């Protein structure tokens, strides 16, 4: 009996000494296994720098301890914080992949071209080298590393969200849903800072507009609306002004009356995933990943207001498109219930077709555009 008890204690001690590592994407797990560095990672640290055959390799974890990046360091920490970009992780993993042949499929690496220098030059870079990143008309990225003010290494590659994420759309959709469900809203919301100098008269007495920008077409904007009252200005939340109040709810939910949404996500596997949540959770999760929201009002039919919300990620070249409905009578009131259909990781180029004249034989439906 004592031997059995001792054996159980040993098993429990062994179990407590090990833990299952989670990864943000499959290619990261492949990299750690290929390099044989799993046992060199610190359990509590956010980032580890490990030598693999005299090559520095960085491994970074997110707030939940999940590995979110593995690569050869090419960019300094100051540049990363000053100009956050998916380019950093993409190129660092690409260099790792090229050197250690992590992926069996080399098609993605073939899209990366050198106009100056070579892969060998890239491997020798340090993360202290001066660098610049340029986006050419949302079609091409050009990255240059400098010495004495002159570029000595230059690469270019297309603005393509699957390429930049080193992942497939199918995997990204699954990770998005998982991340959305796990995402936690902040317990506190800072007071809304209003610069009334930016307000313009809207054409309705007492209503003012804070003009944002537009996306693709002038009817898709980031405009928000405010009401002037005795105590100052407040975000408009009134079902008498359906379009304007709906815009405020979808673009600025942290300061609008609370609403819930039942969102059906159309996945590329031809099935749907449904998530019911506080709408602020969906909005905050998208913006935390670098998206900028834009709103277009479709109208009111049989008492139901309909709008399009586009979460545009300029740096990665994709959009999330949400087709959202709400009873018009509930807009502007606490507890409004939204329903929607979401299309994730839609190429930015496709969105232009959604609001333009469709080509002959082409559908203008959301289902077609989201492909």
C-alpha positions in Angstrom: 0.0 0.0 0.0 2.8 2.4 0.9 4.5 1.5 -2.5 1.3 2.4 -4.3 1.0 5.7 -2.4 4.6 6.5 -3.2 4.1 5.8 -6.9 1.0 8.0 -7.0 2.9 10.8 -5.4 5.7 10.5 -8.0 3.2 10.6 -10.9 1.5 13.7 -9.5 4.8 15.4 -8.9 5.8 14.7 -12.5 2.4 15.9 -13.8 2.8 19.2 -11.9 6.2 19.7 -13.3 5.1 19.7 -16.9 2.5 21.6 -18.8 0.9 21.6 -22.3 2.1 24.5 -24.3 -0.5 26.2 -26.5 0.2 27.9 -29.8 -1.5 30.7 -31.8 -1.0 28.8 -35.1 0.1 25.4 -36.3 3.3 26.7 -38.0 4.6 28.0 -34.7 4.2 24.5 -33.1 6.0 23.0 -36.1 8.8 25.5 -35.6 9.3 24.8 -31.9 9.3 21.0 -32.6 11.6 21.3 -35.6 14.2 23.4 -33.7 13.9 21.1 -30.6 13.6 24.1 -28.2 10.4 23.3 -26.3 12.4 22.3 -23.1 14.4 25.6 -23.3 11.3 27.9 -23.0 10.7 29.6 -19.7 7.2 28.9 -18.3 6.7 32.3 -16.8 8.5 34.6 -19.3 6.8 36.6 -22.0 9.7 36.2 -24.4 12.8 34.0 -24.7 15.9 34.4 -26.9 17.5 31.0 -27.7 20.7 30.1 -29.6 20.1 27.5 -32.2 23.4 26.6 -33.9 24.7 30.0 -33.0 21.6 31.7 -34.5 19.5 33.8 -32.2 15.8 32.8 -32.2 13.1 34.7 -30.4 10.0 33.1 -29.0 7.2 35.3 -27.7 4.0 34.5 -25.8 0.8 36.4 -25.4 -0.9 37.4 -22.1 -2.3 33.9 -21.7 1.0 32.2 -22.1 0.3 31.0 -25.7 3.2 31.1 -28.1 2.3 33.8 -30.7 5.6 34.2 -32.5 8.8 32.4 -33.3 11.5 33.9 -35.6 14.9 35.2 -36.3 15.0 38.8 -34.8 15.2 41.4 -37.5 13.6 44.5 -35.9 14.4 46.3 -32.7 11.9 46.6 -29.9 11.5 50.4 -30.2 10.5 50.2 -33.9 8.0 47.4 -33.1 6.4 49.6 -30.4 6.5 52.8 -32.4 5.0 51.2 -35.6 3.2 47.9 -34.8 2.9 45.8 -37.9 2.3 42.2 -39.0 5.3 42.7 -41.2 7.7 42.2 -38.3 6.5 38.7 -37.3 6.0 37.7 -40.9 9.6 38.4 -42.0 11.2 37.1 -38.8 9.3 33.8 -39.3 10.0 33.7 -43.0 13.8 34.0 -42.3 13.5 31.2 -39.8 11.5 29.1 -42.2 14.0 29.6 -45.0 17.0 28.7 -42.9 15.6 25.7 -41.1 13.0 24.5 -43.6 10.0 24.6 -41.1 7.3 24.4 -43.8 7.1 21.8 -46.5 5.2 24.3 -48.8 7.6 26.9 -50.1 5.0 28.8 -52.2 4.7 31.6 -49.6 8.5 32.1 -49.4 8.6 32.4 -53.2 6.4 35.5 -52.9 9.2 37.3 -51.0 11.6 38.9 -53.5 15.0 40.7 -53.0 15.7 43.9 -54.9 19.0 44.2 -52.9 20.9 41.6 -51.0 19.9 38.0 -50.3 18.7 35.5 -47.7 22.2 35.2 -46.4 22.3 38.9 -45.7 18.9 38.7 -44.0 20.2 35.9 -41.6 23.1 38.1 -40.6 20.9 41.1 -39.6 20.8 42.3 -36.1 17.7 43.7 -34.4 19.5 47.1 -34.0 19.8 47.8 -37.7 17.8 50.8 -39.0 14.8 49.8 -41.1 11.9 51.4 -43.0 8.6 49.8 -44.1 6.5 51.3 -47.0 3.1 50.3 -48.2 2.6 50.9 -51.9 -1.1 51.6 -52.6 -2.2 48.7 -50.4 -0.7 46.3 -52.9 2.9 45.8 -52.1 5.2 46.1 -49.0 8.8 47.3 -49.4 11.1 46.8 -46.5 14.6 48.4 -46.5 17.5 48.0 -44.0 19.9 50.9 -43.9 23.6 51.6 -43.4 24.9 55.1 -43.2 21.6 56.3 -44.6 21.7 54.1 -47.6 19.7 50.8 -48.2 21.9 47.7 -48.4 19.1 45.1 -48.1 15.6 45.5 -49.7 12.8 43.0 -49.9 9.2 43.3 -51.3 6.1 41.1 -51.1 2.3 41.5 -51.7 -0.2 42.8 -49.1 -1.9 39.5 -48.5 -3.4 38.6 -45.1 -2.7 34.8 -45.5 0.9 35.5 -46.4 1.5 37.9 -43.6 -0.1 35.6 -41.0 1.8 32.5 -42.3 -1.6 30.8 -42.1 -4.6 29.7 -44.1 -7.9 31.6 -44.0 -9.6 28.5 -42.5 -7.1 28.4 -39.6 -7.4 32.2 -39.1 -11.2 31.9 -38.9 -11.0 29.2 -36.2 -8.5 31.2 -34.2 -10.6 34.4 -34.5 -13.7 32.6 -33.0 -11.6 31.1 -30.2 -10.0 34.5 -29.5 -13.3 36.3 -29.6 -14.9 33.9 -27.1 -11.9 34.2 -24.7 -11.6 38.0 -25.0 -12.3 40.0 -21.9 -13.5 43.6 -21.8 -11.8 46.0 -19.5 -13.5 46.5 -16.2 -13.2 50.3 -16.5 -14.0 52.7 -19.4 -12.2 56.1 -19.4 -14.3 59.2 -19.7 -15.1 60.1 -23.3 -12.9 63.0 -24.5 -14.8 65.4 -26.7 -13.2 68.1 -28.8 -16.2 70.2 -29.8 -14.0 72.1 -32.3 -14.3 69.1 -34.5 -18.1 69.1 -34.4 -20.0 70.4 -37.4 -23.7 71.3 -37.8 -25.6 68.3 -39.2 -28.8 69.9 -40.6 -31.0 68.8 -37.7 -31.4 71.3 -34.9 -29.3 70.4 -31.9 -27.5 67.5 -33.7 -23.8 67.7 -34.6 -21.5 65.4 -36.6 -17.9 64.5 -35.9 -16.7 63.6 -39.3 -14.4 60.7 -39.7 -13.1 59.2 -43.0 -14.8 57.1 -45.6 -13.9 53.7 -47.0 -14.3 52.7 -50.6 -17.4 54.9 -51.1 -18.6 58.2 -49.4 -21.6 56.3 -47.9 -19.3 54.1 -45.8 -17.9 56.3 -43.1 -16.7 56.5 -39.5 -18.9 59.6 -38.7 -20.4 59.8 -35.2 -23.1 62.1 -34.0 -23.7 64.1 -30.9 -26.6 65.9 -29.3 -26.3 69.3 -27.6 -27.9 69.6 -24.2 -27.9 72.0 -21.4 -24.9 70.3 -19.7 -22.9 70.0 -23.0 -22.7 67.3 -25.6 -23.5 63.6 -25.5 -23.4 60.8 -27.9 -26.7 60.6 -29.8 -28.8 57.6 -28.7 -32.4 58.2 -29.9 -34.5 55.9 -32.1 -36.0 59.1 -33.7 -32.6 59.3 -35.5 -32.2 55.7 -36.5 -29.3 55.9 -38.9 -27.2 58.2 -36.7 -27.9 56.4 -33.5 -27.2 53.0 -35.1 -23.9 54.4 -36.4 -22.9 55.5 -32.8 -23.8 52.1 -31.5 -21.7 50.2 -34.0 -18.8 52.6 -34.2 -18.6 53.7 -30.6 -20.2 51.0 -28.5 -18.1 51.7 -25.3 -20.1 55.0 -24.9 -23.4 53.9 -26.4 -26.2 52.1 -24.5 -25.3 48.5 -24.0 -26.4 46.0 -26.7 -26.1 42.3 -27.3 -25.5 40.6 -30.6 -26.1 37.1 -31.9 -23.6 36.8 -34.7 -23.6 34.0 -37.2 -20.1 33.6 -38.8 -20.1 32.2 -42.3 -16.9 30.0 -42.3 -15.0 29.0 -45.4 -15.8 25.4 -44.5 -19.4 26.2 -45.6 -20.8 25.9 -42.1 -21.8 28.6 -39.6 -20.5 29.4 -36.1 -22.9 31.3 -33.8 -21.6 33.5 -30.9 -23.9 35.5 -28.6 -22.1 38.3 -26.7 -22.0 41.9 -25.6 -21.5 43.8 -28.8 -18.7 45.7 -27.2 -16.8 42.5 -27.0 -16.9 41.9 -30.8 -16.0 45.6 -31.5 -13.1 45.7 -29.0 -11.7 42.4 -30.1 -11.5 43.5 -33.8 -10.0 46.9 -32.9 -7.4 45.2 -30.6 -6.3 43.3 -33.7 -5.7 46.5 -35.7 -9.1 47.0 -37.4 -10.8 50.3 -38.0 -14.6 50.3 -38.1 -16.7 51.8 -40.9 -20.5 52.0 -41.1 -23.1 52.1 -43.9 -26.8 52.3 -43.3 -29.0 50.1 -45.5 -32.4 51.3 -44.3 -35.5 50.2 -42.3 -37.9 47.6 -43.5 -40.9 46.3 -41.5 -39.5 48.0 -38.4 -36.0 46.4 -38.7 -33.0 48.6 -39.2 -30.2 47.1 -41.2 -26.5 48.3 -41.5 -23.2 47.1 -42.7 -20.2 47.3 -40.3 -16.8 46.9 -42.0 -13.8 46.2 -39.8 -10.9 47.2 -42.1 -7.4 46.0 -41.4 -5.2 48.1 -43.7 -1.9 46.7 -42.6 -2.8 43.1 -43.2 -5.1 43.7 -46.3 -8.3 42.2 -45.0 -11.8 43.1 -43.8 -14.3 41.6 -41.5 -17.8 42.4 -42.9 -20.8 42.3 -40.6 -24.4 42.6 -41.8 -26.3 43.7 -38.7 -30.0 44.1 -38.0 -31.9 45.6 -35.0 -35.5 46.5 -34.3 -35.6 50.3 -35.0 -37.5 50.9 -31.8 -34.7 49.4 -29.7 -31.9 51.6 -31.2 -30.6 54.1 -28.6 -32.1 52.1 -25.7 -30.2 49.9 -23.2 -30.5 46.2 -23.9 -31.0 46.4 -27.7 -30.7 43.0 -29.3 -28.7 42.8 -32.6 -28.5 39.9 -35.0 -25.9 39.6 -37.7 -24.1 37.6 -40.3 -20.3 37.9 -40.3 -17.7 37.2 -43.1 -14.2 37.0 -41.8 -10.9 37.8 -43.5 -12.4 39.1 -46.7 -9.7 40.4 -49.1 -9.8 44.2 -49.2 -10.0 44.2 -53.0 -13.3 42.3 -52.8 -15.0 44.9 -50.7 -14.6 47.5 -53.5 -16.8 45.2 -55.7 -19.5 45.1 -53.0 -20.4 48.8 -53.4 -19.6 49.2 -57.1 -21.3 48.0 -60.3 -21.0 44.2 -60.4 -19.2 42.8 -63.4 -21.2 40.8 -65.9 -22.1 37.4 -64.5 -20.9 38.3 -61.0 -23.0 38.3 -57.9 -23.1 41.4 -55.7 -24.1 39.4 -52.6 -22.2 39.3 -49.3 -21.7 35.5 -49.9 -19.9 36.2 -53.1 -17.8 39.1 -51.9 -16.6 37.2 -48.8 -15.0 34.5 -50.8 
